[in-house]
Every structure is written in C-alpha cells, then in structure tokens.
Amino acid sequence: MAVPKSKVFRARGRKRRTHYKLNLPSIVACPKCGEMRLAHHVCKACGTYKGVQVLAVEEDKQRA
C-alpha cells in the first residue's frame, strides 16, 4: 500500500488550487461620440444611454 513520505502542509496544497484571475471590464465605444465607456453605463463624455440624453454634460473646461 502506498504511504506518503511526508506530510503535505495546507499552504503547499492551497498554492496549487488557486484559479483566481482578474476579469477585464467590458469596454465598448459610445455610438454617439465614439468615446470608450463601460458597457451598460451612461457615457461620461456625452451623457447618453441607449440613444437618450440622460445627463447634462458641461463643456470642457481648461485646467489652470
């Protein structure tokens, strides 16, 4: 009967069992202005969502 030569510690076994990976957020181009935005979110550049103006966006201000 096979017997392990030594104890396998928890940390060693758990190192092999890591399958956690980062997922990239889904980024799409806005159909109105072409700016990249998160999918299913309001565009920060033009303030539209599904072709409807949702937010009032101010003009670009130059930083001092």
mmCIF file of the N, C-alpha and C atoms, coordinates in Angstrom:
data_MODEL
# 
_entry.id   MODEL 
# 
loop_
_atom_site.group_PDB 
_atom_site.id 
_atom_site.type_symbol 
_atom_site.label_atom_id 
_atom_site.label_alt_id 
_atom_site.label_comp_id 
_atom_site.label_asym_id 
_atom_site.label_entity_id 
_atom_site.label_seq_id 
_atom_site.pdbx_PDB_ins_code 
_atom_site.Cartn_x 
_atom_site.Cartn_y 
_atom_site.Cartn_z 
_atom_site.occupancy 
_atom_site.B_iso_or_equiv 
_atom_site.pdbx_formal_charge 
_atom_site.auth_seq_id 
_atom_site.auth_comp_id 
_atom_site.auth_asym_id 
_atom_site.auth_atom_id 
_atom_site.pdbx_PDB_model_num 
ATOM 1   N N  . MET A 1 1  ? 0.845   -1.174 0.000   1.00 0.00 ? 1  MET A N  1 
ATOM 2   C CA . MET A 1 1  ? 0.000   0.000  0.000   1.00 0.00 ? 1  MET A CA 1 
ATOM 3   C C  . MET A 1 1  ? 0.894   1.242  0.000   1.00 0.00 ? 1  MET A C  1 
ATOM 4   N N  . ALA A 1 2  ? 0.568   2.235  -0.818  1.00 0.00 ? 2  ALA A N  1 
ATOM 5   C CA . ALA A 1 2  ? 1.374   3.451  -0.910  1.00 0.00 ? 2  ALA A CA 1 
ATOM 6   C C  . ALA A 1 2  ? 1.148   4.335  0.301   1.00 0.00 ? 2  ALA A C  1 
ATOM 7   N N  . VAL A 1 3  ? 2.244   4.830  0.843   1.00 0.00 ? 3  VAL A N  1 
ATOM 8   C CA . VAL A 1 3  ? 2.197   5.699  2.017   1.00 0.00 ? 3  VAL A CA 1 
ATOM 9   C C  . VAL A 1 3  ? 2.971   6.962  1.686   1.00 0.00 ? 3  VAL A C  1 
ATOM 10  N N  . PRO A 1 4  ? 2.432   8.173  1.997   1.00 0.00 ? 4  PRO A N  1 
ATOM 11  C CA . PRO A 1 4  ? 3.180   9.402  1.739   1.00 0.00 ? 4  PRO A CA 1 
ATOM 12  C C  . PRO A 1 4  ? 4.472   9.450  2.558   1.00 0.00 ? 4  PRO A C  1 
ATOM 13  N N  . LYS A 1 5  ? 5.546   9.958  1.942   1.00 0.00 ? 5  LYS A N  1 
ATOM 14  C CA . LYS A 1 5  ? 6.812   10.045 2.653   1.00 0.00 ? 5  LYS A CA 1 
ATOM 15  C C  . LYS A 1 5  ? 6.782   11.123 3.723   1.00 0.00 ? 5  LYS A C  1 
ATOM 16  N N  . SER A 1 6  ? 6.052   12.195 3.481   1.00 0.00 ? 6  SER A N  1 
ATOM 17  C CA . SER A 1 6  ? 5.982   13.268 4.478   1.00 0.00 ? 6  SER A CA 1 
ATOM 18  C C  . SER A 1 6  ? 4.630   13.962 4.371   1.00 0.00 ? 6  SER A C  1 
ATOM 19  N N  . LYS A 1 7  ? 4.329   14.731 5.405   1.00 0.00 ? 7  LYS A N  1 
ATOM 20  C CA . LYS A 1 7  ? 3.053   15.450 5.453   1.00 0.00 ? 7  LYS A CA 1 
ATOM 21  C C  . LYS A 1 7  ? 3.057   16.568 4.409   1.00 0.00 ? 7  LYS A C  1 
ATOM 22  N N  . VAL A 1 8  ? 1.953   16.720 3.712   1.00 0.00 ? 8  VAL A N  1 
ATOM 23  C CA . VAL A 1 8  ? 1.790   17.839 2.782   1.00 0.00 ? 8  VAL A CA 1 
ATOM 24  C C  . VAL A 1 8  ? 1.039   18.923 3.535   1.00 0.00 ? 8  VAL A C  1 
ATOM 25  N N  . PHE A 1 9  ? 1.705   20.032 3.749   1.00 0.00 ? 9  PHE A N  1 
ATOM 26  C CA . PHE A 1 9  ? 1.123   21.112 4.528   1.00 0.00 ? 9  PHE A CA 1 
ATOM 27  C C  . PHE A 1 9  ? 0.042   21.841 3.733   1.00 0.00 ? 9  PHE A C  1 
ATOM 28  N N  . ARG A 1 10 ? -0.879  22.480 4.469   1.00 0.00 ? 10 ARG A N  1 
ATOM 29  C CA . ARG A 1 10 ? -2.021  23.154 3.842   1.00 0.00 ? 10 ARG A CA 1 
ATOM 30  C C  . ARG A 1 10 ? -1.585  24.206 2.836   1.00 0.00 ? 10 ARG A C  1 
ATOM 31  N N  . ALA A 1 11 ? -0.564  24.957 3.187   1.00 0.00 ? 11 ALA A N  1 
ATOM 32  C CA . ALA A 1 11 ? -0.131  26.049 2.312   1.00 0.00 ? 11 ALA A CA 1 
ATOM 33  C C  . ALA A 1 11 ? 0.346   25.513 0.962   1.00 0.00 ? 11 ALA A C  1 
ATOM 34  N N  . ARG A 1 12 ? 1.034   24.398 0.977   1.00 0.00 ? 12 ARG A N  1 
ATOM 35  C CA . ARG A 1 12 ? 1.549   23.839 -0.272  1.00 0.00 ? 12 ARG A CA 1 
ATOM 36  C C  . ARG A 1 12 ? 0.400   23.354 -1.171  1.00 0.00 ? 12 ARG A C  1 
ATOM 37  N N  . GLY A 1 13 ? -0.566  22.706 -0.582  1.00 0.00 ? 13 GLY A N  1 
ATOM 38  C CA . GLY A 1 13 ? -1.700  22.235 -1.368  1.00 0.00 ? 13 GLY A CA 1 
ATOM 39  C C  . GLY A 1 13 ? -2.552  23.369 -1.878  1.00 0.00 ? 13 GLY A C  1 
ATOM 40  N N  . ARG A 1 14 ? -2.719  24.397 -1.076  1.00 0.00 ? 14 ARG A N  1 
ATOM 41  C CA . ARG A 1 14 ? -3.561  25.527 -1.464  1.00 0.00 ? 14 ARG A CA 1 
ATOM 42  C C  . ARG A 1 14 ? -2.916  26.394 -2.535  1.00 0.00 ? 14 ARG A C  1 
ATOM 43  N N  . LYS A 1 15 ? -1.591  26.376 -2.624  1.00 0.00 ? 15 LYS A N  1 
ATOM 44  C CA . LYS A 1 15 ? -0.912  27.128 -3.682  1.00 0.00 ? 15 LYS A CA 1 
ATOM 45  C C  . LYS A 1 15 ? -1.287  26.581 -5.059  1.00 0.00 ? 15 LYS A C  1 
ATOM 46  N N  . ARG A 1 16 ? -1.474  25.275 -5.149  1.00 0.00 ? 16 ARG A N  1 
ATOM 47  C CA . ARG A 1 16 ? -1.811  24.655 -6.427  1.00 0.00 ? 16 ARG A CA 1 
ATOM 48  C C  . ARG A 1 16 ? -3.275  24.838 -6.782  1.00 0.00 ? 16 ARG A C  1 
ATOM 49  N N  . ARG A 1 17 ? -4.087  25.217 -5.848  1.00 0.00 ? 17 ARG A N  1 
ATOM 50  C CA . ARG A 1 17 ? -5.530  25.288 -6.072  1.00 0.00 ? 17 ARG A CA 1 
ATOM 51  C C  . ARG A 1 17 ? -6.024  26.717 -6.284  1.00 0.00 ? 17 ARG A C  1 
ATOM 52  N N  . THR A 1 18 ? -5.157  27.589 -6.736  1.00 0.00 ? 18 THR A N  1 
ATOM 53  C CA . THR A 1 18 ? -5.581  28.967 -6.973  1.00 0.00 ? 18 THR A CA 1 
ATOM 54  C C  . THR A 1 18 ? -5.923  29.139 -8.445  1.00 0.00 ? 18 THR A C  1 
ATOM 55  N N  . HIS A 1 19 ? -7.155  29.436 -8.717  1.00 0.00 ? 19 HIS A N  1 
ATOM 56  C CA . HIS A 1 19 ? -7.595  29.697 -10.080 1.00 0.00 ? 19 HIS A CA 1 
ATOM 57  C C  . HIS A 1 19 ? -8.269  31.062 -10.164 1.00 0.00 ? 19 HIS A C  1 
ATOM 58  N N  . TYR A 1 20 ? -7.900  31.946 -9.240  1.00 0.00 ? 20 TYR A N  1 
ATOM 59  C CA . TYR A 1 20 ? -8.492  33.277 -9.240  1.00 0.00 ? 20 TYR A CA 1 
ATOM 60  C C  . TYR A 1 20 ? -7.783  34.126 -10.276 1.00 0.00 ? 20 TYR A C  1 
ATOM 61  N N  . LYS A 1 21 ? -8.539  34.673 -11.180 1.00 0.00 ? 21 LYS A N  1 
ATOM 62  C CA . LYS A 1 21 ? -7.962  35.528 -12.203 1.00 0.00 ? 21 LYS A CA 1 
ATOM 63  C C  . LYS A 1 21 ? -8.781  36.803 -12.298 1.00 0.00 ? 21 LYS A C  1 
ATOM 64  N N  . LEU A 1 22 ? -8.129  37.890 -12.625 1.00 0.00 ? 22 LEU A N  1 
ATOM 65  C CA . LEU A 1 22 ? -8.817  39.160 -12.786 1.00 0.00 ? 22 LEU A CA 1 
ATOM 66  C C  . LEU A 1 22 ? -9.566  39.168 -14.111 1.00 0.00 ? 22 LEU A C  1 
ATOM 67  N N  . ASN A 1 23 ? -10.751 39.743 -14.099 1.00 0.00 ? 23 ASN A N  1 
ATOM 68  C CA . ASN A 1 23 ? -11.542 39.896 -15.314 1.00 0.00 ? 23 ASN A CA 1 
ATOM 69  C C  . ASN A 1 23 ? -11.508 41.350 -15.751 1.00 0.00 ? 23 ASN A C  1 
ATOM 70  N N  . LEU A 1 24 ? -11.295 41.563 -17.018 1.00 0.00 ? 24 LEU A N  1 
ATOM 71  C CA . LEU A 1 24 ? -11.300 42.918 -17.547 1.00 0.00 ? 24 LEU A CA 1 
ATOM 72  C C  . LEU A 1 24 ? -12.736 43.404 -17.685 1.00 0.00 ? 24 LEU A C  1 
ATOM 73  N N  . PRO A 1 25 ? -12.987 44.676 -17.345 1.00 0.00 ? 25 PRO A N  1 
ATOM 74  C CA . PRO A 1 25 ? -14.343 45.192 -17.550 1.00 0.00 ? 25 PRO A CA 1 
ATOM 75  C C  . PRO A 1 25 ? -14.632 45.302 -19.044 1.00 0.00 ? 25 PRO A C  1 
ATOM 76  N N  . SER A 1 26 ? -15.885 45.069 -19.412 1.00 0.00 ? 26 SER A N  1 
ATOM 77  C CA . SER A 1 26 ? -16.249 45.132 -20.820 1.00 0.00 ? 26 SER A CA 1 
ATOM 78  C C  . SER A 1 26 ? -16.394 46.595 -21.231 1.00 0.00 ? 26 SER A C  1 
ATOM 79  N N  . ILE A 1 27 ? -15.515 47.020 -22.111 1.00 0.00 ? 27 ILE A N  1 
ATOM 80  C CA . ILE A 1 27 ? -15.477 48.411 -22.563 1.00 0.00 ? 27 ILE A CA 1 
ATOM 81  C C  . ILE A 1 27 ? -15.896 48.447 -24.027 1.00 0.00 ? 27 ILE A C  1 
ATOM 82  N N  . VAL A 1 28 ? -16.834 49.346 -24.341 1.00 0.00 ? 28 VAL A N  1 
ATOM 83  C CA . VAL A 1 28 ? -17.330 49.487 -25.712 1.00 0.00 ? 28 VAL A CA 1 
ATOM 84  C C  . VAL A 1 28 ? -17.260 50.958 -26.106 1.00 0.00 ? 28 VAL A C  1 
ATOM 85  N N  . ALA A 1 29 ? -17.341 51.205 -27.391 1.00 0.00 ? 29 ALA A N  1 
ATOM 86  C CA . ALA A 1 29 ? -17.338 52.578 -27.889 1.00 0.00 ? 29 ALA A CA 1 
ATOM 87  C C  . ALA A 1 29 ? -18.757 53.134 -27.852 1.00 0.00 ? 29 ALA A C  1 
ATOM 88  N N  . CYS A 1 30 ? -18.897 54.390 -27.456 1.00 0.00 ? 30 CYS A N  1 
ATOM 89  C CA . CYS A 1 30 ? -20.201 55.054 -27.429 1.00 0.00 ? 30 CYS A CA 1 
ATOM 90  C C  . CYS A 1 30 ? -20.662 55.262 -28.875 1.00 0.00 ? 30 CYS A C  1 
ATOM 91  N N  . PRO A 1 31 ? -21.911 54.892 -29.184 1.00 0.00 ? 31 PRO A N  1 
ATOM 92  C CA . PRO A 1 31 ? -22.364 55.052 -30.573 1.00 0.00 ? 31 PRO A CA 1 
ATOM 93  C C  . PRO A 1 31 ? -22.507 56.510 -30.997 1.00 0.00 ? 31 PRO A C  1 
ATOM 94  N N  . LYS A 1 32 ? -22.700 57.426 -30.039 1.00 0.00 ? 32 LYS A N  1 
ATOM 95  C CA . LYS A 1 32 ? -22.905 58.828 -30.395 1.00 0.00 ? 32 LYS A CA 1 
ATOM 96  C C  . LYS A 1 32 ? -21.584 59.574 -30.573 1.00 0.00 ? 32 LYS A C  1 
ATOM 97  N N  . CYS A 1 33 ? -20.702 59.480 -29.546 1.00 0.00 ? 33 CYS A N  1 
ATOM 98  C CA . CYS A 1 33 ? -19.473 60.277 -29.603 1.00 0.00 ? 33 CYS A CA 1 
ATOM 99  C C  . CYS A 1 33 ? -18.221 59.451 -29.886 1.00 0.00 ? 33 CYS A C  1 
ATOM 100 N N  . GLY A 1 34 ? -18.308 58.124 -29.765 1.00 0.00 ? 34 GLY A N  1 
ATOM 101 C CA . GLY A 1 34 ? -17.148 57.282 -30.048 1.00 0.00 ? 34 GLY A CA 1 
ATOM 102 C C  . GLY A 1 34 ? -16.191 57.124 -28.890 1.00 0.00 ? 34 GLY A C  1 
ATOM 103 N N  . GLU A 1 35 ? -16.487 57.731 -27.771 1.00 0.00 ? 35 GLU A N  1 
ATOM 104 C CA . GLU A 1 35 ? -15.642 57.630 -26.577 1.00 0.00 ? 35 GLU A CA 1 
ATOM 105 C C  . GLU A 1 35 ? -15.797 56.229 -25.965 1.00 0.00 ? 35 GLU A C  1 
ATOM 106 N N  . MET A 1 36 ? -14.717 55.687 -25.422 1.00 0.00 ? 36 MET A N  1 
ATOM 107 C CA . MET A 1 36 ? -14.783 54.379 -24.784 1.00 0.00 ? 36 MET A CA 1 
ATOM 108 C C  . MET A 1 36 ? -15.475 54.513 -23.428 1.00 0.00 ? 36 MET A C  1 
ATOM 109 N N  . ARG A 1 37 ? -16.407 53.574 -23.141 1.00 0.00 ? 37 ARG A N  1 
ATOM 110 C CA . ARG A 1 37 ? -17.164 53.619 -21.891 1.00 0.00 ? 37 ARG A CA 1 
ATOM 111 C C  . ARG A 1 37 ? -17.446 52.195 -21.442 1.00 0.00 ? 37 ARG A C  1 
ATOM 112 N N  . LEU A 1 38 ? -17.852 52.023 -20.189 1.00 0.00 ? 38 LEU A N  1 
ATOM 113 C CA . LEU A 1 38 ? -18.241 50.717 -19.690 1.00 0.00 ? 38 LEU A CA 1 
ATOM 114 C C  . LEU A 1 38 ? -19.577 50.315 -20.314 1.00 0.00 ? 38 LEU A C  1 
ATOM 115 N N  . ALA A 1 39 ? -19.736 49.041 -20.619 1.00 0.00 ? 39 ALA A N  1 
ATOM 116 C CA . ALA A 1 39 ? -20.980 48.551 -21.198 1.00 0.00 ? 39 ALA A CA 1 
ATOM 117 C C  . ALA A 1 39 ? -22.108 48.700 -20.184 1.00 0.00 ? 39 ALA A C  1 
ATOM 118 N N  . HIS A 1 40 ? -23.287 49.046 -20.642 1.00 0.00 ? 40 HIS A N  1 
ATOM 119 C CA . HIS A 1 40 ? -24.485 49.220 -19.811 1.00 0.00 ? 40 HIS A CA 1 
ATOM 120 C C  . HIS A 1 40 ? -24.333 50.357 -18.805 1.00 0.00 ? 40 HIS A C  1 
ATOM 121 N N  . HIS A 1 41 ? -23.559 51.388 -19.144 1.00 0.00 ? 41 HIS A N  1 
ATOM 122 C CA . HIS A 1 41 ? -23.386 52.563 -18.296 1.00 0.00 ? 41 HIS A CA 1 
ATOM 123 C C  . HIS A 1 41 ? -23.575 53.815 -19.143 1.00 0.00 ? 41 HIS A C  1 
ATOM 124 N N  . VAL A 1 42 ? -23.866 54.914 -18.485 1.00 0.00 ? 42 VAL A N  1 
ATOM 125 C CA . VAL A 1 42 ? -24.013 56.193 -19.168 1.00 0.00 ? 42 VAL A CA 1 
ATOM 126 C C  . VAL A 1 42 ? -22.635 56.667 -19.632 1.00 0.00 ? 42 VAL A C  1 
ATOM 127 N N  . CYS A 1 43 ? -22.564 57.211 -20.815 1.00 0.00 ? 43 CYS A N  1 
ATOM 128 C CA . CYS A 1 43 ? -21.307 57.750 -21.341 1.00 0.00 ? 43 CYS A CA 1 
ATOM 129 C C  . CYS A 1 43 ? -20.960 59.024 -20.580 1.00 0.00 ? 43 CYS A C  1 
ATOM 130 N N  . LYS A 1 44 ? -19.751 59.100 -20.049 1.00 0.00 ? 44 LYS A N  1 
ATOM 131 C CA . LYS A 1 44 ? -19.340 60.275 -19.282 1.00 0.00 ? 44 LYS A CA 1 
ATOM 132 C C  . LYS A 1 44 ? -19.028 61.460 -20.189 1.00 0.00 ? 44 LYS A C  1 
ATOM 133 N N  . ALA A 1 45 ? -18.698 61.189 -21.440 1.00 0.00 ? 45 ALA A N  1 
ATOM 134 C CA . ALA A 1 45 ? -18.331 62.267 -22.347 1.00 0.00 ? 45 ALA A CA 1 
ATOM 135 C C  . ALA A 1 45 ? -19.551 63.025 -22.862 1.00 0.00 ? 45 ALA A C  1 
ATOM 136 N N  . CYS A 1 46 ? -20.584 62.285 -23.292 1.00 0.00 ? 46 CYS A N  1 
ATOM 137 C CA . CYS A 1 46 ? -21.743 62.964 -23.882 1.00 0.00 ? 46 CYS A CA 1 
ATOM 138 C C  . CYS A 1 46 ? -23.015 62.823 -23.044 1.00 0.00 ? 46 CYS A C  1 
ATOM 139 N N  . GLY A 1 47 ? -23.040 61.924 -22.057 1.00 0.00 ? 47 GLY A N  1 
ATOM 140 C CA . GLY A 1 47 ? -24.183 61.813 -21.159 1.00 0.00 ? 47 GLY A CA 1 
ATOM 141 C C  . GLY A 1 47 ? -25.376 61.077 -21.728 1.00 0.00 ? 47 GLY A C  1 
ATOM 142 N N  . THR A 1 48 ? -25.158 60.215 -22.722 1.00 0.00 ? 48 THR A N  1 
ATOM 143 C CA . THR A 1 48 ? -26.276 59.477 -23.309 1.00 0.00 ? 48 THR A CA 1 
ATOM 144 C C  . THR A 1 48 ? -26.248 58.022 -22.871 1.00 0.00 ? 48 THR A C  1 
ATOM 145 N N  . TYR A 1 49 ? -27.429 57.386 -22.873 1.00 0.00 ? 49 TYR A N  1 
ATOM 146 C CA . TYR A 1 49 ? -27.563 55.964 -22.594 1.00 0.00 ? 49 TYR A CA 1 
ATOM 147 C C  . TYR A 1 49 ? -28.660 55.422 -23.495 1.00 0.00 ? 49 TYR A C  1 
ATOM 148 N N  . LYS A 1 50 ? -28.325 54.455 -24.318 1.00 0.00 ? 50 LYS A N  1 
ATOM 149 C CA . LYS A 1 50 ? -29.247 53.861 -25.299 1.00 0.00 ? 50 LYS A CA 1 
ATOM 150 C C  . LYS A 1 50 ? -29.875 54.921 -26.199 1.00 0.00 ? 50 LYS A C  1 
ATOM 151 N N  . GLY A 1 51 ? -29.078 55.909 -26.611 1.00 0.00 ? 51 GLY A N  1 
ATOM 152 C CA . GLY A 1 51 ? -29.544 56.939 -27.532 1.00 0.00 ? 51 GLY A CA 1 
ATOM 153 C C  . GLY A 1 51 ? -30.360 58.039 -26.896 1.00 0.00 ? 51 GLY A C  1 
ATOM 154 N N  . VAL A 1 52 ? -30.532 58.040 -25.578 1.00 0.00 ? 52 VAL A N  1 
ATOM 155 C CA . VAL A 1 52 ? -31.322 59.054 -24.887 1.00 0.00 ? 52 VAL A CA 1 
ATOM 156 C C  . VAL A 1 52 ? -30.389 59.896 -24.023 1.00 0.00 ? 52 VAL A C  1 
ATOM 157 N N  . GLN A 1 53 ? -30.552 61.217 -24.093 1.00 0.00 ? 53 GLN A N  1 
ATOM 158 C CA . GLN A 1 53 ? -29.745 62.122 -23.275 1.00 0.00 ? 53 GLN A CA 1 
ATOM 159 C C  . GLN A 1 53 ? -30.201 61.994 -21.819 1.00 0.00 ? 53 GLN A C  1 
ATOM 160 N N  . VAL A 1 54 ? -29.317 61.521 -20.948 1.00 0.00 ? 54 VAL A N  1 
ATOM 161 C CA . VAL A 1 54 ? -29.660 61.261 -19.549 1.00 0.00 ? 54 VAL A CA 1 
ATOM 162 C C  . VAL A 1 54 ? -29.027 62.286 -18.625 1.00 0.00 ? 54 VAL A C  1 
ATOM 163 N N  . LEU A 1 55 ? -27.779 62.638 -18.887 1.00 0.00 ? 55 LEU A N  1 
ATOM 164 C CA . LEU A 1 55 ? -27.059 63.599 -18.057 1.00 0.00 ? 55 LEU A CA 1 
ATOM 165 C C  . LEU A 1 55 ? -26.759 64.856 -18.849 1.00 0.00 ? 55 LEU A C  1 
ATOM 166 N N  . ALA A 1 56 ? -26.819 65.982 -18.160 1.00 0.00 ? 56 ALA A N  1 
ATOM 167 C CA . ALA A 1 56 ? -26.401 67.238 -18.779 1.00 0.00 ? 56 ALA A CA 1 
ATOM 168 C C  . ALA A 1 56 ? -24.905 67.377 -18.558 1.00 0.00 ? 56 ALA A C  1 
ATOM 169 N N  . VAL A 1 57 ? -24.140 67.339 -19.638 1.00 0.00 ? 57 VAL A N  1 
ATOM 170 C CA . VAL A 1 57 ? -22.686 67.400 -19.551 1.00 0.00 ? 57 VAL A CA 1 
ATOM 171 C C  . VAL A 1 57 ? -22.235 68.811 -19.886 1.00 0.00 ? 57 VAL A C  1 
ATOM 172 N N  . GLU A 1 58 ? -21.375 69.362 -19.038 1.00 0.00 ? 58 GLU A N  1 
ATOM 173 C CA . GLU A 1 58 ? -20.860 70.718 -19.279 1.00 0.00 ? 58 GLU A CA 1 
ATOM 174 C C  . GLU A 1 58 ? -19.759 70.658 -20.334 1.00 0.00 ? 58 GLU A C  1 
ATOM 175 N N  . GLU A 1 59 ? -19.471 71.820 -20.926 1.00 0.00 ? 59 GLU A N  1 
ATOM 176 C CA . GLU A 1 59 ? -18.394 71.921 -21.905 1.00 0.00 ? 59 GLU A CA 1 
ATOM 177 C C  . GLU A 1 59 ? -17.055 71.659 -21.228 1.00 0.00 ? 59 GLU A C  1 
ATOM 178 N N  . ASP A 1 60 ? -16.066 71.244 -22.044 1.00 0.00 ? 60 ASP A N  1 
ATOM 179 C CA . ASP A 1 60 ? -14.738 71.017 -21.489 1.00 0.00 ? 60 ASP A CA 1 
ATOM 180 C C  . ASP A 1 60 ? -14.155 72.308 -20.947 1.00 0.00 ? 60 ASP A C  1 
ATOM 181 N N  . LYS A 1 61 ? -13.674 72.237 -19.720 1.00 0.00 ? 61 LYS A N  1 
ATOM 182 C CA . LYS A 1 61 ? -13.038 73.396 -19.094 1.00 0.00 ? 61 LYS A CA 1 
ATOM 183 C C  . LYS A 1 61 ? -11.541 73.160 -19.054 1.00 0.00 ? 61 LYS A C  1 
ATOM 184 N N  . GLN A 1 62 ? -10.788 74.170 -19.383 1.00 0.00 ? 62 GLN A N  1 
ATOM 185 C CA . GLN A 1 62 ? -9.340  74.013 -19.337 1.00 0.00 ? 62 GLN A CA 1 
ATOM 186 C C  . GLN A 1 62 ? -8.872  74.191 -17.918 1.00 0.00 ? 62 GLN A C  1 
ATOM 187 N N  . ARG A 1 63 ? -8.010  73.273 -17.502 1.00 0.00 ? 63 ARG A N  1 
ATOM 188 C CA . ARG A 1 63 ? -7.489  73.318 -16.129 1.00 0.00 ? 63 ARG A CA 1 
ATOM 189 C C  . ARG A 1 63 ? -6.385  74.342 -16.027 1.00 0.00 ? 63 ARG A C  1 
ATOM 190 N N  . ALA A 1 64 ? -6.371  75.044 -14.926 1.00 0.00 ? 64 ALA A N  1 
ATOM 191 C CA . ALA A 1 64 ? -5.342  76.082 -14.745 1.00 0.00 ? 64 ALA A CA 1 
ATOM 192 C C  . ALA A 1 64 ? -4.072  75.499 -14.208 1.00 0.00 ? 64 ALA A C  1 
# 
